[in-house]
Amino acid sequence: MSAHKPRSNLRGAKNRRKKLKFLQPIFEKATFAIAITDDRGCLVEVNASICELFGRSRQSLVGCCLTEFTFGE
């Protein structure tokens, strides 16, 4: 077995990086709040609009989970 990733996976990763690079300016300049979460619902990236909405810095939001900003039942 080879320790290298299959070529198709490498192409897929390259394509994802290109798309992310293309979308980054849109993400940053959006006038509406955008957050990217991991599979647990924790913030991994936020734009300036969501920082303004919550009145918090990017550094203080990244790593927080969405449950911290929602109402309990």
Residue pairs with C-beta under 8 A, 6 or more apart in sequence:
27 34
27 45
27 47
28 47
28 48
30 47
30 49
31 49
32 49
33 46
33 47
33 49
33 50
33 52
33 53
34 46
34 47
34 49
34 50
35 43
35 45
35 46
35 47
35 50
35 61
35 66
36 43
36 44
36 45
36 46
37 43
37 44
37 66
38 44
40 65
41 65
41 66
41 67
42 63
42 64
42 65
42 66
43 61
43 62
43 63
43 64
43 65
43 66
44 62
45 62
46 58
46 61
46 62
48 58
50 61
51 57
51 58
51 61
54 61
54 69
